[in-house]
């Protein structure tokens, strides 16, 4: 199962978060909040990580800023 770790305001922010997590070895997916907007740049996206890596992703976020 996948858990939402962040909500990004557009695809560029979502892709940046995906890169941060994947660079730390955490698998990551991004999905539009509106299922009809897949691939649309200016829509809100969920940033998802596996449930068993959620705590590690939280640590990455806390050390990113």
PDB file with one MODEL, atoms N, CA, C and O in Angstrom:
MODEL        1
ATOM      1  N   UNK A   1       0.842  -1.185   0.000  1.00  0.00           N
ATOM      2  CA  UNK A   1       0.000   0.000   0.000  1.00  0.00           C
ATOM      3  C   UNK A   1       0.887   1.249   0.000  1.00  0.00           C
ATOM      4  O   UNK A   1       2.020   1.254   0.481  1.00  0.00           O
ATOM      5  N   UNK A   2       0.306   2.291  -0.563  1.00  0.00           N
ATOM      6  CA  UNK A   2       1.013   3.563  -0.665  1.00  0.00           C
ATOM      7  C   UNK A   2       0.323   4.595   0.222  1.00  0.00           C
ATOM      8  O   UNK A   2      -0.898   4.577   0.377  1.00  0.00           O
ATOM      9  N   UNK A   3       1.116   5.496   0.800  1.00  0.00           N
ATOM     10  CA  UNK A   3       0.598   6.525   1.686  1.00  0.00           C
ATOM     11  C   UNK A   3       0.986   7.906   1.153  1.00  0.00           C
ATOM     12  O   UNK A   3       2.080   8.094   0.621  1.00  0.00           O
ATOM     13  N   UNK A   4       0.082   8.854   1.304  1.00  0.00           N
ATOM     14  CA  UNK A   4       0.373  10.230   0.897  1.00  0.00           C
ATOM     15  C   UNK A   4       1.329  10.858   1.897  1.00  0.00           C
ATOM     16  O   UNK A   4       1.084  10.841   3.104  1.00  0.00           O
ATOM     17  N   UNK A   5       2.410  11.409   1.388  1.00  0.00           N
ATOM     18  CA  UNK A   5       3.392  12.080   2.231  1.00  0.00           C
ATOM     19  C   UNK A   5       3.368  13.591   2.020  1.00  0.00           C
ATOM     20  O   UNK A   5       3.654  14.356   2.941  1.00  0.00           O
ATOM     21  N   UNK A   6       3.028  14.015   0.818  1.00  0.00           N
ATOM     22  CA  UNK A   6       2.963  15.444   0.482  1.00  0.00           C
ATOM     23  C   UNK A   6       1.840  15.665  -0.528  1.00  0.00           C
ATOM     24  O   UNK A   6       1.409  14.741  -1.218  1.00  0.00           O
ATOM     25  N   UNK A   7       1.384  16.903  -0.596  1.00  0.00           N
ATOM     26  CA  UNK A   7       0.499  17.357  -1.668  1.00  0.00           C
ATOM     27  C   UNK A   7       1.247  18.491  -2.364  1.00  0.00           C
ATOM     28  O   UNK A   7       1.645  19.470  -1.733  1.00  0.00           O
ATOM     29  N   UNK A   8       1.428  18.342  -3.668  1.00  0.00           N
ATOM     30  CA  UNK A   8       2.175  19.332  -4.448  1.00  0.00           C
ATOM     31  C   UNK A   8       1.215  20.136  -5.311  1.00  0.00           C
ATOM     32  O   UNK A   8       0.248  19.592  -5.844  1.00  0.00           O
ATOM     33  N   UNK A   9       1.480  21.422  -5.448  1.00  0.00           N
ATOM     34  CA  UNK A   9       0.556  22.306  -6.164  1.00  0.00           C
ATOM     35  C   UNK A   9       0.594  22.141  -7.685  1.00  0.00           C
ATOM     36  O   UNK A   9      -0.309  22.598  -8.386  1.00  0.00           O
ATOM     37  N   UNK A  10       1.654  21.481  -8.192  1.00  0.00           N
ATOM     38  CA  UNK A  10       1.739  21.228  -9.638  1.00  0.00           C
ATOM     39  C   UNK A  10       2.699  20.070  -9.895  1.00  0.00           C
ATOM     40  O   UNK A  10       3.333  19.560  -8.972  1.00  0.00           O
ATOM     41  N   UNK A  11       2.796  19.668 -11.135  1.00  0.00           N
ATOM     42  CA  UNK A  11       3.617  18.500 -11.463  1.00  0.00           C
ATOM     43  C   UNK A  11       5.106  18.746 -11.224  1.00  0.00           C
ATOM     44  O   UNK A  11       5.839  17.810 -10.905  1.00  0.00           O
ATOM     45  N   UNK A  12       5.558  19.972 -11.372  1.00  0.00           N
ATOM     46  CA  UNK A  12       6.982  20.263 -11.197  1.00  0.00           C
ATOM     47  C   UNK A  12       7.395  20.108  -9.739  1.00  0.00           C
ATOM     48  O   UNK A  12       8.467  19.579  -9.448  1.00  0.00           O
ATOM     49  N   UNK A  13       6.555  20.563  -8.830  1.00  0.00           N
ATOM     50  CA  UNK A  13       6.840  20.391  -7.406  1.00  0.00           C
ATOM     51  C   UNK A  13       6.761  18.907  -7.038  1.00  0.00           C
ATOM     52  O   UNK A  13       7.595  18.409  -6.282  1.00  0.00           O
ATOM     53  N   UNK A  14       5.768  18.208  -7.566  1.00  0.00           N
ATOM     54  CA  UNK A  14       5.630  16.772  -7.307  1.00  0.00           C
ATOM     55  C   UNK A  14       6.859  16.010  -7.808  1.00  0.00           C
ATOM     56  O   UNK A  14       7.372  15.131  -7.115  1.00  0.00           O
ATOM     57  N   UNK A  15       7.323  16.344  -8.996  1.00  0.00           N
ATOM     58  CA  UNK A  15       8.515  15.688  -9.551  1.00  0.00           C
ATOM     59  C   UNK A  15       9.751  15.984  -8.704  1.00  0.00           C
ATOM     60  O   UNK A  15      10.607  15.117  -8.531  1.00  0.00           O
ATOM     61  N   UNK A  16       9.845  17.197  -8.179  1.00  0.00           N
ATOM     62  CA  UNK A  16      10.985  17.545  -7.321  1.00  0.00           C
ATOM     63  C   UNK A  16      10.975  16.698  -6.049  1.00  0.00           C
ATOM     64  O   UNK A  16      12.017  16.199  -5.625  1.00  0.00           O
ATOM     65  N   UNK A  17       9.794  16.536  -5.439  1.00  0.00           N
ATOM     66  CA  UNK A  17       9.694  15.689  -4.249  1.00  0.00           C
ATOM     67  C   UNK A  17      10.012  14.244  -4.582  1.00  0.00           C
ATOM     68  O   UNK A  17      10.694  13.568  -3.812  1.00  0.00           O
ATOM     69  N   UNK A  18       9.530  13.762  -5.717  1.00  0.00           N
ATOM     70  CA  UNK A  18       9.836  12.382  -6.114  1.00  0.00           C
ATOM     71  C   UNK A  18      11.346  12.199  -6.235  1.00  0.00           C
ATOM     72  O   UNK A  18      11.888  11.188  -5.790  1.00  0.00           O
ATOM     73  N   UNK A  19      12.012  13.154  -6.825  1.00  0.00           N
ATOM     74  CA  UNK A  19      13.462  13.072  -6.963  1.00  0.00           C
ATOM     75  C   UNK A  19      14.155  13.046  -5.597  1.00  0.00           C
ATOM     76  O   UNK A  19      15.094  12.277  -5.388  1.00  0.00           O
ATOM     77  N   UNK A  20      13.694  13.879  -4.678  1.00  0.00           N
ATOM     78  CA  UNK A  20      14.271  13.898  -3.326  1.00  0.00           C
ATOM     79  C   UNK A  20      14.144  12.518  -2.682  1.00  0.00           C
ATOM     80  O   UNK A  20      15.124  11.974  -2.171  1.00  0.00           O
ATOM     81  N   UNK A  21      12.942  11.959  -2.708  1.00  0.00           N
ATOM     82  CA  UNK A  21      12.730  10.658  -2.076  1.00  0.00           C
ATOM     83  C   UNK A  21      13.497   9.547  -2.780  1.00  0.00           C
ATOM     84  O   UNK A  21      14.133   8.725  -2.119  1.00  0.00           O
ATOM     85  N   UNK A  22      13.449   9.508  -4.094  1.00  0.00           N
ATOM     86  CA  UNK A  22      14.142   8.447  -4.818  1.00  0.00           C
ATOM     87  C   UNK A  22      15.655   8.533  -4.660  1.00  0.00           C
ATOM     88  O   UNK A  22      16.333   7.505  -4.659  1.00  0.00           O
ATOM     89  N   UNK A  23      16.193   9.740  -4.527  1.00  0.00           N
ATOM     90  CA  UNK A  23      17.628   9.888  -4.270  1.00  0.00           C
ATOM     91  C   UNK A  23      18.023   9.327  -2.912  1.00  0.00           C
ATOM     92  O   UNK A  23      19.192   9.015  -2.684  1.00  0.00           O
ATOM     93  N   UNK A  24      17.057   9.196  -2.011  1.00  0.00           N
ATOM     94  CA  UNK A  24      17.304   8.611  -0.695  1.00  0.00           C
ATOM     95  C   UNK A  24      16.916   7.134  -0.651  1.00  0.00           C
ATOM     96  O   UNK A  24      16.901   6.528   0.420  1.00  0.00           O
ATOM     97  N   UNK A  25      16.603   6.555  -1.806  1.00  0.00           N
ATOM     98  CA  UNK A  25      16.278   5.143  -1.889  1.00  0.00           C
ATOM     99  C   UNK A  25      14.844   4.803  -1.522  1.00  0.00           C
ATOM    100  O   UNK A  25      14.534   3.643  -1.247  1.00  0.00           O
ATOM    101  N   UNK A  26      13.963   5.799  -1.514  1.00  0.00           N
ATOM    102  CA  UNK A  26      12.559   5.595  -1.173  1.00  0.00           C
ATOM    103  C   UNK A  26      11.746   5.597  -2.465  1.00  0.00           C
ATOM    104  O   UNK A  26      11.731   6.601  -3.177  1.00  0.00           O
ATOM    105  N   UNK A  27      11.071   4.495  -2.777  1.00  0.00           N
ATOM    106  CA  UNK A  27      10.212   4.488  -3.961  1.00  0.00           C
ATOM    107  C   UNK A  27       9.120   5.555  -3.822  1.00  0.00           C
ATOM    108  O   UNK A  27       8.661   5.844  -2.717  1.00  0.00           O
ATOM    109  N   UNK A  28       8.721   6.123  -4.929  1.00  0.00           N
ATOM    110  CA  UNK A  28       7.763   7.223  -4.875  1.00  0.00           C
ATOM    111  C   UNK A  28       6.910   7.226  -6.133  1.00  0.00           C
ATOM    112  O   UNK A  28       7.389   6.933  -7.228  1.00  0.00           O
ATOM    113  N   UNK A  29       5.639   7.563  -5.957  1.00  0.00           N
ATOM    114  CA  UNK A  29       4.711   7.749  -7.070  1.00  0.00           C
ATOM    115  C   UNK A  29       4.055   9.113  -6.920  1.00  0.00           C
ATOM    116  O   UNK A  29       3.918   9.633  -5.813  1.00  0.00           O
ATOM    117  N   UNK A  30       3.652   9.681  -8.045  1.00  0.00           N
ATOM    118  CA  UNK A  30       2.847  10.901  -7.992  1.00  0.00           C
ATOM    119  C   UNK A  30       1.552  10.660  -8.760  1.00  0.00           C
ATOM    120  O   UNK A  30       1.560  10.063  -9.837  1.00  0.00           O
ATOM    121  N   UNK A  31       0.448  11.127  -8.201  1.00  0.00           N
ATOM    122  CA  UNK A  31      -0.867  10.969  -8.806  1.00  0.00           C
ATOM    123  C   UNK A  31      -1.625  12.275  -8.691  1.00  0.00           C
ATOM    124  O   UNK A  31      -1.563  12.930  -7.651  1.00  0.00           O
ATOM    125  N   UNK A  32      -2.337  12.668  -9.728  1.00  0.00           N
ATOM    126  CA  UNK A  32      -3.151  13.886  -9.636  1.00  0.00           C
ATOM    127  C   UNK A  32      -4.294  13.676  -8.647  1.00  0.00           C
ATOM    128  O   UNK A  32      -4.829  12.574  -8.523  1.00  0.00           O
ATOM    129  N   UNK A  33      -4.655  14.734  -7.955  1.00  0.00           N
ATOM    130  CA  UNK A  33      -5.767  14.659  -7.008  1.00  0.00           C
ATOM    131  C   UNK A  33      -7.081  14.424  -7.750  1.00  0.00           C
ATOM    132  O   UNK A  33      -7.984  13.763  -7.236  1.00  0.00           O
ATOM    133  N   UNK A  34      -7.178  14.964  -8.948  1.00  0.00           N
ATOM    134  CA  UNK A  34      -8.344  14.756  -9.805  1.00  0.00           C
ATOM    135  C   UNK A  34      -7.969  13.710 -10.840  1.00  0.00           C
ATOM    136  O   UNK A  34      -7.092  13.952 -11.669  1.00  0.00           O
ATOM    137  N   UNK A  35      -8.607  12.566 -10.810  1.00  0.00           N
ATOM    138  CA  UNK A  35      -8.218  11.463 -11.687  1.00  0.00           C
ATOM    139  C   UNK A  35      -8.316  11.805 -13.170  1.00  0.00           C
ATOM    140  O   UNK A  35      -7.689  11.136 -13.992  1.00  0.00           O
ATOM    141  N   UNK A  36      -9.078  12.817 -13.529  1.00  0.00           N
ATOM    142  CA  UNK A  36      -9.214  13.222 -14.929  1.00  0.00           C
ATOM    143  C   UNK A  36      -8.053  14.107 -15.381  1.00  0.00           C
ATOM    144  O   UNK A  36      -7.944  14.432 -16.564  1.00  0.00           O
ATOM    145  N   UNK A  37      -7.199  14.492 -14.459  1.00  0.00           N
ATOM    146  CA  UNK A  37      -6.131  15.447 -14.763  1.00  0.00           C
ATOM    147  C   UNK A  37      -4.761  14.804 -14.876  1.00  0.00           C
ATOM    148  O   UNK A  37      -3.755  15.507 -14.781  1.00  0.00           O
ATOM    149  N   UNK A  38      -4.681  13.496 -15.076  1.00  0.00           N
ATOM    150  CA  UNK A  38      -3.382  12.832 -15.167  1.00  0.00           C
ATOM    151  C   UNK A  38      -2.564  13.434 -16.315  1.00  0.00           C
ATOM    152  O   UNK A  38      -3.018  13.477 -17.459  1.00  0.00           O
ATOM    153  N   UNK A  39      -1.364  13.894 -15.993  1.00  0.00           N
ATOM    154  CA  UNK A  39      -0.488  14.489 -16.985  1.00  0.00           C
ATOM    155  C   UNK A  39      -0.669  15.980 -17.161  1.00  0.00           C
ATOM    156  O   UNK A  39       0.088  16.610 -17.899  1.00  0.00           O
ATOM    157  N   UNK A  40      -1.664  16.562 -16.492  1.00  0.00           N
ATOM    158  CA  UNK A  40      -1.891  18.008 -16.560  1.00  0.00           C
ATOM    159  C   UNK A  40      -0.929  18.675 -15.579  1.00  0.00           C
ATOM    160  O   UNK A  40      -0.890  18.313 -14.403  1.00  0.00           O
ATOM    161  N   UNK A  41      -0.164  19.637 -16.053  1.00  0.00           N
ATOM    162  CA  UNK A  41       0.877  20.245 -15.234  1.00  0.00           C
ATOM    163  C   UNK A  41       0.323  21.073 -14.081  1.00  0.00           C
ATOM    164  O   UNK A  41       0.820  20.986 -12.958  1.00  0.00           O
ATOM    165  N   UNK A  42      -0.696  21.868 -14.351  1.00  0.00           N
ATOM    166  CA  UNK A  42      -1.182  22.795 -13.336  1.00  0.00           C
ATOM    167  C   UNK A  42      -2.393  22.243 -12.591  1.00  0.00           C
ATOM    168  O   UNK A  42      -3.479  22.823 -12.614  1.00  0.00           O
ATOM    169  N   UNK A  43      -2.180  21.123 -11.940  1.00  0.00           N
ATOM    170  CA  UNK A  43      -3.188  20.541 -11.066  1.00  0.00           C
ATOM    171  C   UNK A  43      -2.471  20.035  -9.822  1.00  0.00           C
ATOM    172  O   UNK A  43      -1.250  19.876  -9.834  1.00  0.00           O
ATOM    173  N   UNK A  44      -3.198  19.785  -8.775  1.00  0.00           N
ATOM    174  CA  UNK A  44      -2.610  19.327  -7.524  1.00  0.00           C
ATOM    175  C   UNK A  44      -2.306  17.833  -7.603  1.00  0.00           C
ATOM    176  O   UNK A  44      -3.114  17.048  -8.098  1.00  0.00           O
ATOM    177  N   UNK A  45      -1.127  17.455  -7.108  1.00  0.00           N
ATOM    178  CA  UNK A  45      -0.679  16.064  -7.142  1.00  0.00           C
ATOM    179  C   UNK A  45      -0.408  15.539  -5.736  1.00  0.00           C
ATOM    180  O   UNK A  45       0.073  16.266  -4.866  1.00  0.00           O
ATOM    181  N   UNK A  46      -0.725  14.267  -5.535  1.00  0.00           N
ATOM    182  CA  UNK A  46      -0.333  13.565  -4.320  1.00  0.00           C
ATOM    183  C   UNK A  46       1.056  12.975  -4.548  1.00  0.00           C
ATOM    184  O   UNK A  46       1.355  12.452  -5.621  1.00  0.00           O
ATOM    185  N   UNK A  47       1.887  13.066  -3.531  1.00  0.00           N
ATOM    186  CA  UNK A  47       3.183  12.406  -3.551  1.00  0.00           C
ATOM    187  C   UNK A  47       3.050  11.220  -2.597  1.00  0.00           C
ATOM    188  O   UNK A  47       2.766  11.393  -1.412  1.00  0.00           O
ATOM    189  N   UNK A  48       3.258  10.024  -3.124  1.00  0.00           N
ATOM    190  CA  UNK A  48       3.008   8.795  -2.377  1.00  0.00           C
ATOM    191  C   UNK A  48       4.290   7.993  -2.183  1.00  0.00           C
ATOM    192  O   UNK A  48       5.135   7.907  -3.074  1.00  0.00           O
ATOM    193  N   UNK A  49       4.409   7.409  -0.993  1.00  0.00           N
ATOM    194  CA  UNK A  49       5.510   6.498  -0.692  1.00  0.00           C
ATOM    195  C   UNK A  49       4.919   5.229  -0.091  1.00  0.00           C
ATOM    196  O   UNK A  49       3.796   5.257   0.413  1.00  0.00           O
ATOM    197  N   UNK A  50       5.648   4.119  -0.132  1.00  0.00           N
ATOM    198  CA  UNK A  50       5.137   2.893   0.479  1.00  0.00           C
ATOM    199  C   UNK A  50       4.907   3.081   1.985  1.00  0.00           C
ATOM    200  O   UNK A  50       5.664   3.784   2.655  1.00  0.00           O
ATOM    201  N   UNK A  51       3.867   2.453   2.497  1.00  0.00           N
ATOM    202  CA  UNK A  51       3.551   2.565   3.925  1.00  0.00           C
ATOM    203  C   UNK A  51       4.749   2.242   4.810  1.00  0.00           C
ATOM    204  O   UNK A  51       4.986   2.916   5.813  1.00  0.00           O
ATOM    205  N   UNK A  52       5.495   1.221   4.443  1.00  0.00           N
ATOM    206  CA  UNK A  52       6.613   0.814   5.288  1.00  0.00           C
ATOM    207  C   UNK A  52       7.821   1.737   5.191  1.00  0.00           C
ATOM    208  O   UNK A  52       8.808   1.536   5.898  1.00  0.00           O
ATOM    209  N   UNK A  53       7.757   2.735   4.334  1.00  0.00           N
ATOM    210  CA  UNK A  53       8.855   3.719   4.215  1.00  0.00           C
ATOM    211  C   UNK A  53       8.413   5.118   4.644  1.00  0.00           C
ATOM    212  O   UNK A  53       9.175   6.078   4.531  1.00  0.00           O
ATOM    213  N   UNK A  54       7.183   5.226   5.133  1.00  0.00           N
ATOM    214  CA  UNK A  54       6.619   6.528   5.506  1.00  0.00           C
ATOM    215  C   UNK A  54       7.459   7.221   6.577  1.00  0.00           C
ATOM    216  O   UNK A  54       7.714   8.421   6.477  1.00  0.00           O
ATOM    217  N   UNK A  55       7.884   6.496   7.583  1.00  0.00           N
ATOM    218  CA  UNK A  55       8.676   7.100   8.653  1.00  0.00           C
ATOM    219  C   UNK A  55      10.015   7.615   8.133  1.00  0.00           C
ATOM    220  O   UNK A  55      10.497   8.653   8.586  1.00  0.00           O
ATOM    221  N   UNK A  56      10.612   6.906   7.198  1.00  0.00           N
ATOM    222  CA  UNK A  56      11.882   7.349   6.607  1.00  0.00           C
ATOM    223  C   UNK A  56      11.651   8.603   5.761  1.00  0.00           C
ATOM    224  O   UNK A  56      12.452   9.537   5.798  1.00  0.00           O
ATOM    225  N   UNK A  57      10.561   8.619   5.004  1.00  0.00           N
ATOM    226  CA  UNK A  57      10.232   9.788   4.186  1.00  0.00           C
ATOM    227  C   UNK A  57       9.983  11.014   5.064  1.00  0.00           C
ATOM    228  O   UNK A  57      10.367  12.125   4.700  1.00  0.00           O
ATOM    229  N   UNK A  58       9.342  10.819   6.216  1.00  0.00           N
ATOM    230  CA  UNK A  58       9.149  11.928   7.163  1.00  0.00           C
ATOM    231  C   UNK A  58      10.492  12.486   7.631  1.00  0.00           C
ATOM    232  O   UNK A  58      10.659  13.699   7.761  1.00  0.00           O
ATOM    233  N   UNK A  59      11.437  11.598   7.882  1.00  0.00           N
ATOM    234  CA  UNK A  59      12.775  12.050   8.289  1.00  0.00           C
ATOM    235  C   UNK A  59      13.457  12.833   7.176  1.00  0.00           C
ATOM    236  O   UNK A  59      14.130  13.830   7.437  1.00  0.00           O
ATOM    237  N   UNK A  60      13.286  12.386   5.939  1.00  0.00           N
ATOM    238  CA  UNK A  60      13.865  13.103   4.794  1.00  0.00           C
ATOM    239  C   UNK A  60      13.281  14.506   4.726  1.00  0.00           C
ATOM    240  O   UNK A  60      14.014  15.475   4.529  1.00  0.00           O
ATOM    241  N   UNK A  61      11.961  14.621   4.889  1.00  0.00           N
ATOM    242  CA  UNK A  61      11.322  15.943   4.847  1.00  0.00           C
ATOM    243  C   UNK A  61      11.855  16.826   5.964  1.00  0.00           C
ATOM    244  O   UNK A  61      12.158  17.997   5.732  1.00  0.00           O
ATOM    245  N   UNK A  62      11.972  16.291   7.160  1.00  0.00           N
ATOM    246  CA  UNK A  62      12.415  17.108   8.290  1.00  0.00           C
ATOM    247  C   UNK A  62      13.855  17.579   8.127  1.00  0.00           C
ATOM    248  O   UNK A  62      14.234  18.602   8.697  1.00  0.00           O
ATOM    249  N   UNK A  63      14.665  16.850   7.359  1.00  0.00           N
ATOM    250  CA  UNK A  63      16.049  17.250   7.142  1.00  0.00           C
ATOM    251  C   UNK A  63      16.255  18.013   5.835  1.00  0.00           C
ATOM    252  O   UNK A  63      17.357  18.489   5.561  1.00  0.00           O
ATOM    253  N   UNK A  64      15.204  18.132   5.029  1.00  0.00           N
ATOM    254  CA  UNK A  64      15.309  18.862   3.766  1.00  0.00           C
ATOM    255  C   UNK A  64      15.194  20.358   3.986  1.00  0.00           C
ATOM    256  O   UNK A  64      15.803  21.146   3.263  1.00  0.00           O
ATOM    257  N   UNK A  65      14.417  20.749   4.983  1.00  0.00           N
ATOM    258  CA  UNK A  65      14.205  22.194   5.219  1.00  0.00           C
ATOM    259  C   UNK A  65      14.734  22.618   6.537  1.00  0.00           C
ATOM    260  O   UNK A  65      14.638  23.793   6.891  1.00  0.00           O
TER     261      UNK A  65
ENDMDL
END
